[in-house]
Amino acid sequence: MKAYVQFLTVNDNILMEAMGSDGVFILDARNKLQTMKIDSMLRIHRLRKVRPDFIGYRIYKSERFDNKNLQYEWILSGTIYMSRQED
């Protein structure tokens, strides 16, 4: 089982997953969810210095990137966006 965090951004008031090398961060799946949340928060704090458009993240656990199993989602308070239906 692999764990990773997918960072979120807003484009034209639509919440989207960030693209590129900064969009995904691999987590240690042996850790508990609380530790993964801390690692994700530290990473987004560092990235927001160069990518201030990152407004949240989702933690997934899966064997592959295309087979997502959402574990946790955090979005910055006060952010205005419309959610988009995912496939």
N, CA, C and O atoms as a GROMACS GRO file, in nm:
protein
  348
    1MET      N    1   0.084  -0.118   0.000
    1MET     CA    2   0.000   0.000   0.000
    1MET      C    3   0.088   0.124   0.000
    1MET      O    4   0.182   0.134   0.079
    2LYS      N    5   0.057   0.216  -0.089
    2LYS     CA    6   0.131   0.341  -0.099
    2LYS      C    7   0.042   0.456  -0.053
    2LYS      O    8  -0.080   0.448  -0.063
    3ALA      N    9   0.104   0.560  -0.002
    3ALA     CA   10   0.030   0.679   0.041
    3ALA      C   11   0.094   0.801  -0.024
    3ALA      O   12   0.216   0.810  -0.038
    4TYR      N   13   0.010   0.895  -0.062
    4TYR     CA   14   0.060   1.019  -0.120
    4TYR      C   15  -0.039   1.131  -0.093
    4TYR      O   16  -0.156   1.107  -0.064
    5VAL      N   17   0.011   1.252  -0.104
    5VAL     CA   18  -0.073   1.370  -0.088
    5VAL      C   19  -0.082   1.440  -0.223
    5VAL      O   20   0.019   1.460  -0.290
    6GLN      N   21  -0.204   1.476  -0.261
    6GLN     CA   22  -0.231   1.550  -0.385
    6GLN      C   23  -0.271   1.691  -0.345
    6GLN      O   24  -0.371   1.709  -0.275
    7PHE      N   25  -0.195   1.790  -0.388
    7PHE     CA   26  -0.224   1.928  -0.352
    7PHE      C   27  -0.333   1.984  -0.442
    7PHE      O   28  -0.348   1.942  -0.557
    8LEU      N   29  -0.409   2.079  -0.389
    8LEU     CA   30  -0.524   2.136  -0.459
    8LEU      C   31  -0.502   2.283  -0.489
    8LEU      O   32  -0.434   2.354  -0.414
    9THR      N   33  -0.559   2.328  -0.598
    9THR     CA   34  -0.552   2.467  -0.639
    9THR      C   35  -0.688   2.508  -0.695
    9THR      O   36  -0.773   2.423  -0.721
   10VAL      N   37  -0.710   2.637  -0.715
   10VAL     CA   38  -0.835   2.687  -0.772
   10VAL      C   39  -0.802   2.753  -0.906
   10VAL      O   40  -0.711   2.835  -0.916
   11ASN      N   41  -0.879   2.715  -1.008
   11ASN     CA   42  -0.864   2.774  -1.141
   11ASN      C   43  -1.003   2.813  -1.188
   11ASN      O   44  -1.089   2.726  -1.204
   12ASP      N   45  -1.028   2.941  -1.211
   12ASP     CA   46  -1.159   2.992  -1.250
   12ASP      C   47  -1.267   2.949  -1.152
   12ASP      O   48  -1.375   2.905  -1.191
   13ASN      N   49  -1.237   2.962  -1.023
   13ASN     CA   50  -1.328   2.926  -0.913
   13ASN      C   51  -1.366   2.779  -0.910
   13ASN      O   52  -1.469   2.744  -0.852
   14ILE      N   53  -1.287   2.693  -0.971
   14ILE     CA   54  -1.310   2.549  -0.968
   14ILE      C   55  -1.194   2.482  -0.897
   14ILE      O   56  -1.078   2.503  -0.933
   15LEU      N   57  -1.224   2.402  -0.796
   15LEU     CA   58  -1.123   2.329  -0.722
   15LEU      C   59  -1.065   2.219  -0.810
   15LEU      O   60  -1.139   2.136  -0.863
   16MET      N   61  -0.932   2.218  -0.824
   16MET     CA   62  -0.865   2.121  -0.911
   16MET      C   63  -0.742   2.065  -0.841
   16MET      O   64  -0.686   2.127  -0.751
   17GLU      N   65  -0.701   1.946  -0.884
   17GLU     CA   66  -0.576   1.889  -0.836
   17GLU      C   67  -0.460   1.958  -0.908
   17GLU      O   68  -0.465   1.979  -1.029
   18ALA      N   69  -0.357   1.993  -0.832
   18ALA     CA   70  -0.241   2.061  -0.890
   18ALA      C   71  -0.164   1.965  -0.980
   18ALA      O   72  -0.158   1.844  -0.954
   19MET      N   73  -0.105   2.019  -1.083
   19MET     CA   74  -0.029   1.939  -1.179
   19MET      C   75   0.120   1.966  -1.160
   19MET      O   76   0.159   2.060  -1.090
   20GLY      N   77   0.202   1.884  -1.222
   20GLY     CA   78   0.345   1.903  -1.219
   20GLY      C   79   0.411   1.831  -1.103
   20GLY      O   80   0.347   1.760  -1.026
   21SER      N   81   0.542   1.851  -1.093
   21SER     CA   82   0.620   1.779  -0.992
   21SER      C   83   0.586   1.822  -0.849
   21SER      O   84   0.607   1.745  -0.756
   22ASP      N   85   0.535   1.943  -0.831
   22ASP     CA   86   0.497   1.989  -0.698
   22ASP      C   87   0.355   1.946  -0.660
   22ASP      O   88   0.315   1.964  -0.545
   23GLY      N   89   0.280   1.891  -0.750
   23GLY     CA   90   0.141   1.856  -0.725
   23GLY      C   91   0.120   1.734  -0.638
   23GLY      O   92   0.015   1.720  -0.575
   24VAL      N   93   0.219   1.644  -0.635
   24VAL     CA   94   0.208   1.520  -0.559
   24VAL      C   95   0.331   1.504  -0.470
   24VAL      O   96   0.443   1.535  -0.511
   25PHE      N   97   0.308   1.455  -0.349
   25PHE     CA   98   0.418   1.428  -0.256
   25PHE      C   99   0.396   1.289  -0.197
   25PHE      O  100   0.290   1.262  -0.140
   26ILE      N  101   0.495   1.202  -0.211
   26ILE     CA  102   0.484   1.064  -0.162
   26ILE      C  103   0.504   1.063  -0.011
   26ILE      O  104   0.598   1.124   0.041
   27LEU      N  105   0.414   0.994   0.059
   27LEU     CA  106   0.420   0.982   0.204
   27LEU      C  107   0.465   0.841   0.243
   27LEU      O  108   0.458   0.748   0.163
   28ASP      N  109   0.509   0.826   0.367
   28ASP     CA  110   0.545   0.696   0.421
   28ASP      C  111   0.417   0.628   0.468
   28ASP      O  112   0.358   0.670   0.568
   29ALA      N  113   0.375   0.524   0.398
   29ALA     CA  114   0.248   0.457   0.428
   29ALA      C  115   0.251   0.381   0.560
   29ALA      O  116   0.146   0.339   0.609
   30ARG      N  117   0.368   0.362   0.617
   30ARG     CA  118   0.376   0.293   0.746
   30ARG      C  119   0.330   0.383   0.860
   30ARG      O  120   0.296   0.334   0.968
   31ASN      N  121   0.328   0.514   0.838
   31ASN     CA  122   0.286   0.608   0.941
   31ASN      C  123   0.135   0.607   0.958
   31ASN      O  124   0.060   0.562   0.871
   32LYS      N  125   0.092   0.658   1.072
   32LYS     CA  126  -0.052   0.674   1.096
   32LYS      C  127  -0.100   0.797   1.021
   32LYS      O  128  -0.021   0.880   0.978
   33LEU      N  129  -0.232   0.807   1.007
   33LEU     CA  130  -0.291   0.919   0.934
   33LEU      C  131  -0.253   1.053   0.997
   33LEU      O  132  -0.229   1.150   0.925
   34GLN      N  133  -0.248   1.060   1.128
   34GLN     CA  134  -0.212   1.186   1.195
   34GLN      C  135  -0.072   1.233   1.154
   34GLN      O  136  -0.052   1.352   1.131
   35THR      N  137   0.022   1.141   1.144
   35THR     CA  138   0.158   1.176   1.101
   35THR      C  139   0.159   1.219   0.955
   35THR      O  140   0.233   1.311   0.918
   36MET      N  141   0.078   1.155   0.872
   36MET     CA  142   0.069   1.194   0.732
   36MET      C  143   0.012   1.335   0.718
   36MET      O  144   0.055   1.412   0.633
   37LYS      N  145  -0.085   1.369   0.802
   37LYS     CA  146  -0.141   1.505   0.801
   37LYS      C  147  -0.034   1.608   0.836
   37LYS      O  148  -0.025   1.712   0.772
   38ILE      N  149   0.048   1.578   0.936
   38ILE     CA  150   0.156   1.669   0.976
   38ILE      C  151   0.257   1.685   0.863
   38ILE      O  152   0.298   1.797   0.831
   39ASP      N  153   0.297   1.574   0.802
   39ASP     CA  154   0.392   1.580   0.690
   39ASP      C  155   0.335   1.660   0.573
   39ASP      O  156   0.407   1.737   0.509
   40SER      N  157   0.206   1.644   0.547
   40SER     CA  158   0.141   1.717   0.438
   40SER      C  159   0.136   1.866   0.467
   40SER      O  160   0.159   1.948   0.379
   41MET      N  161   0.104   1.900   0.592
   41MET     CA  162   0.098   2.042   0.631
   41MET      C  163   0.237   2.107   0.621
   41MET      O  164   0.248   2.220   0.575
   42LEU      N  165   0.339   2.036   0.663
   42LEU     CA  166   0.476   2.090   0.651
   42LEU      C  167   0.512   2.113   0.504
   42LEU      O  168   0.572   2.214   0.469
   43ARG      N  169   0.476   2.017   0.420
   43ARG     CA  170   0.510   2.028   0.278
   43ARG      C  171   0.435   2.144   0.210
   43ARG      O  172   0.494   2.220   0.133
   44ILE      N  173   0.304   2.157   0.239
   44ILE     CA  174   0.229   2.266   0.176
   44ILE      C  175   0.277   2.401   0.227
   44ILE      O  176   0.277   2.499   0.153
   45HIS      N  177   0.319   2.407   0.352
   45HIS     CA  178   0.372   2.532   0.407
   45HIS      C  179   0.499   2.573   0.332
   45HIS      O  180   0.517   2.691   0.301
   46ARG      N  181   0.586   2.477   0.302
   46ARG     CA  182   0.708   2.507   0.226
   46ARG      C  183   0.675   2.545   0.081
   46ARG      O  184   0.732   2.640   0.027
   47LEU      N  185   0.583   2.472   0.020
   47LEU     CA  186   0.549   2.498  -0.121
   47LEU      C  187   0.477   2.630  -0.142
   47LEU      O  188   0.490   2.691  -0.248
   48ARG      N  189   0.401   2.675  -0.043
   48ARG     CA  190   0.325   2.800  -0.060
   48ARG      C  191   0.416   2.922  -0.074
   48ARG      O  192   0.369   3.029  -0.113
   49LYS      N  193   0.544   2.907  -0.043
   49LYS     CA  194   0.638   3.018  -0.064
   49LYS      C  195   0.660   3.041  -0.213
   49LYS      O  196   0.681   3.154  -0.257
   50VAL      N  197   0.654   2.933  -0.292
   50VAL     CA  198   0.673   2.945  -0.438
   50VAL      C  199   0.544   2.919  -0.514
   50VAL      O  200   0.534   2.957  -0.631
   51ARG      N  201   0.447   2.854  -0.452
   51ARG     CA  202   0.317   2.825  -0.514
   51ARG      C  203   0.204   2.869  -0.422
   51ARG      O  204   0.138   2.785  -0.362
   52PRO      N  205   0.180   3.001  -0.410
   52PRO     CA  206   0.077   3.050  -0.319
   52PRO      C  207  -0.065   3.010  -0.360
   52PRO      O  208  -0.160   3.031  -0.284
   53ASP      N  209  -0.080   2.954  -0.480
   53ASP     CA  210  -0.212   2.912  -0.526
   53ASP      C  211  -0.255   2.777  -0.468
   53ASP      O  212  -0.370   2.737  -0.488
   54PHE      N  213  -0.167   2.706  -0.397
   54PHE     CA  214  -0.206   2.581  -0.332
   54PHE      C  215  -0.293   2.614  -0.212
   54PHE      O  216  -0.250   2.685  -0.121
   55ILE      N  217  -0.416   2.563  -0.211
   55ILE     CA  218  -0.511   2.598  -0.105
   55ILE      C  219  -0.554   2.478  -0.021
   55ILE      O  220  -0.634   2.494   0.071
   56GLY      N  221  -0.504   2.362  -0.051
   56GLY     CA  222  -0.543   2.245   0.027
   56GLY      C  223  -0.475   2.120  -0.025
   56GLY      O  224  -0.390   2.125  -0.113
   57TYR      N  225  -0.516   2.007   0.033
   57TYR     CA  226  -0.458   1.880  -0.009
   57TYR      C  227  -0.553   1.766   0.022
   57TYR      O  228  -0.645   1.779   0.103
   58ARG      N  229  -0.529   1.654  -0.043
   58ARG     CA  230  -0.599   1.529  -0.018
   58ARG      C  231  -0.495   1.419   0.003
   58ARG      O  232  -0.396   1.411  -0.070
   59ILE      N  233  -0.519   1.334   0.103
   59ILE     CA  234  -0.431   1.221   0.128
   59ILE      C  235  -0.500   1.096   0.074
   59ILE      O  236  -0.614   1.067   0.108
   60TYR      N  237  -0.427   1.022  -0.010
   60TYR     CA  238  -0.478   0.899  -0.069
   60TYR      C  239  -0.390   0.782  -0.029
   60TYR      O  240  -0.270   0.799  -0.005
   61LYS      N  241  -0.451   0.663  -0.022
   61LYS     CA  242  -0.377   0.538  -0.007
   61LYS      C  243  -0.422   0.446  -0.119
   61LYS      O  244  -0.542   0.426  -0.139
   62SER      N  245  -0.327   0.391  -0.191
   62SER     CA  246  -0.361   0.299  -0.300
   62SER      C  247  -0.235   0.230  -0.348
   62SER      O  248  -0.124   0.263  -0.307
   63GLU      N  249  -0.254   0.134  -0.436
   63GLU     CA  250  -0.140   0.067  -0.498
   63GLU      C  251  -0.089   0.144  -0.619
   63GLU      O  252   0.028   0.134  -0.655
   64ARG      N  253  -0.180   0.220  -0.683
   64ARG     CA  254  -0.144   0.295  -0.803
   64ARG      C  255  -0.207   0.433  -0.796
   64ARG      O  256  -0.302   0.455  -0.721
   65PHE      N  257  -0.155   0.527  -0.875
   65PHE     CA  258  -0.209   0.662  -0.878
   65PHE      C  259  -0.349   0.667  -0.939
   65PHE      O  260  -0.427   0.755  -0.905
   66ASP      N  261  -0.381   0.575  -1.027
   66ASP     CA  262  -0.513   0.580  -1.092
   66ASP      C  263  -0.622   0.506  -1.014
   66ASP      O  264  -0.738   0.506  -1.055
   67ASN      N  265  -0.586   0.444  -0.902
   67ASN     CA  266  -0.683   0.374  -0.818
   67ASN      C  267  -0.684   0.440  -0.682
   67ASN      O  268  -0.625   0.389  -0.586
   68LYS      N  269  -0.752   0.555  -0.671
   68LYS     CA  270  -0.746   0.639  -0.551
   68LYS      C  271  -0.841   0.590  -0.442
   68LYS      O  272  -0.952   0.545  -0.470
   69ASN      N  273  -0.794   0.601  -0.318
   69ASN     CA  274  -0.876   0.574  -0.201
   69ASN      C  275  -0.854   0.690  -0.104
   69ASN      O  276  -0.756   0.693  -0.030
   70LEU      N  277  -0.947   0.786  -0.105
   70LEU     CA  278  -0.933   0.908  -0.027
   70LEU      C  279  -0.935   0.876   0.123
   70LEU      O  280  -1.025   0.807   0.171
   71GLN      N  281  -0.835   0.928   0.196
   71GLN     CA  282  -0.825   0.909   0.339
   71GLN      C  283  -0.860   1.037   0.416
   71GLN      O  284  -0.918   1.031   0.524
   72TYR      N  285  -0.822   1.152   0.359
   72TYR     CA  286  -0.839   1.279   0.430
   72TYR      C  287  -0.833   1.394   0.331
   72TYR      O  288  -0.763   1.386   0.230
   73GLU      N  289  -0.907   1.503   0.359
   73GLU     CA  290  -0.904   1.622   0.275
   73GLU      C  291  -0.900   1.745   0.365
   73GLU      O  292  -0.973   1.753   0.464
   74TRP      N  293  -0.815   1.842   0.330
   74TRP     CA  294  -0.806   1.970   0.402
   74TRP      C  295  -0.802   2.081   0.300
   74TRP      O  296  -0.726   2.077   0.204
   75ILE      N  297  -0.888   2.184   0.321
   75ILE     CA  298  -0.892   2.301   0.233
   75ILE      C  299  -0.886   2.425   0.320
   75ILE      O  300  -0.952   2.433   0.424
   76LEU      N  301  -0.807   2.521   0.278
   76LEU     CA  302  -0.788   2.646   0.351
   76LEU      C  303  -0.921   2.715   0.376
   76LEU      O  304  -1.002   2.729   0.285
   77SER      N  305  -0.944   2.756   0.498
   77SER     CA  306  -1.068   2.822   0.536
   77SER      C  307  -1.083   2.955   0.463
   77SER      O  308  -0.986   3.029   0.446
   78GLY      N  309  -1.205   2.986   0.420
   78GLY     CA  310  -1.232   3.112   0.352
   78GLY      C  311  -1.209   3.109   0.203
   78GLY      O  312  -1.224   3.212   0.137
   79THR      N  313  -1.173   2.996   0.148
   79THR     CA  314  -1.149   2.983   0.005
   79THR      C  315  -1.282   2.968  -0.068
   79THR      O  316  -1.365   2.885  -0.031
   80ILE      N  317  -1.301   3.048  -0.170
   80ILE     CA  318  -1.424   3.043  -0.248
   80ILE      C  319  -1.398   2.961  -0.375
   80ILE      O  320  -1.310   2.995  -0.455
   81TYR      N  321  -1.474   2.855  -0.391
   81TYR     CA  322  -1.458   2.770  -0.509
   81TYR      C  323  -1.586   2.691  -0.530
   81TYR      O  324  -1.670   2.680  -0.440
   82MET      N  325  -1.599   2.636  -0.650
   82MET     CA  326  -1.708   2.543  -0.681
   82MET      C  327  -1.645   2.406  -0.691
   82MET      O  328  -1.540   2.390  -0.755
   83SER      N  329  -1.706   2.306  -0.630
   83SER     CA  330  -1.650   2.171  -0.642
   83SER      C  331  -1.681   2.117  -0.782
   83SER      O  332  -1.783   2.151  -0.842
   84ARG      N  333  -1.593   2.034  -0.830
   84ARG     CA  334  -1.608   1.975  -0.961
   84ARG      C  335  -1.628   1.826  -0.946
   84ARG      O  336  -1.557   1.762  -0.867
   85GLN      N  337  -1.721   1.770  -1.017
   85GLN     CA  338  -1.743   1.626  -1.011
   85GLN      C  339  -1.623   1.554  -1.072
   85GLN      O  340  -1.578   1.588  -1.181
   86GLU      N  341  -1.571   1.454  -0.998
   86GLU     CA  342  -1.460   1.376  -1.049
   86GLU      C  343  -1.513   1.246  -1.107
   86GLU      O  344  -1.618   1.197  -1.066
   87ASP      N  345  -1.440   1.189  -1.201
   87ASP     CA  346  -1.480   1.062  -1.264
   87ASP      C  347  -1.466   0.948  -1.167
   87ASP      O  348  -1.496   0.834  -1.202
   0.00000   0.00000   0.00000
